[in-house]
C-alpha cells in the first residue's frame, strides 16, 4: 500500500497492512520512494502519514480509544 509523508509529499510503501490498521501500533515500517530507488524500510509515525490524495488516515487506524470519544 502506498501512503504519503505529510511534510514532504514523498510516497511511502507500507509492507505490513495489518500493522497499519492496528490502532495500538503508533508506528509502521515503510520505505520512502524518493529518487531512483526505494529507501530501506524504517519506522514511521502514523500521524506523519496520509493518503496520496492528502486525506488523513482513518481515526480507527491511529487511536485505540476512538469509540470512547463519540
N, C-alpha and C positions, 0 to 999 in steps of 0.2 A: 504494500500500500504506500502511496506517495502522499506526503504532507509537505507543508512549507514552514520554514522558520519565520516567525513573525517579524523579527528585526531585520532580516536580510532579504527574505523572499526566496532564498535558495530552497530547492526541493530536497526532501529528506526521505529516504527509503526506509520504511519500517518493516522489519522481517517478522517480528512476533506480534501478530494482531491481538492475540489473547492478552498479552501484557498491556497493549494499548487500551483495550476496552475494560481492563480491570481497574476500578476506581481506587483500589487500595495501593496501587503502584504509582508513585508520583513521577517516576522516570520510565523511559522506554529507550531501547537501543535503536539507534538509527545511523544510516550512512548518508552524509551530505553529498548531493550530486552538484558539484561545482567544478568547473574546469573540464579537463579532458576525461577524468576518471572519477568514479565514486570513491569517497574517502573511507578510511577504516571505520567500522561501527564504533560509536561512542554513546554513553548515556546522555539523555537529554530530558529536561523537564517538560512534561506535557503542557504546562502553562505557556511555554515558549513556542508551541506548535499550533498550526491552524490548517484548514484545508487549503489547497492551492487557490481556490476562489476567494479566500480571505475570510470565509466563515469559520467561526470558532468551533472547537471540538464540543461535542455534547457534554453537558454537565455530568451526566451519569457515567462518563468515562473518567472524570477528573475528581469528583467529590463523592466519597463513600457515604456521606450523610445527606445526599441530595433529596431524599424523600422526606426527611425530617424538617426541611426548610420550607415546605409548601404551605 
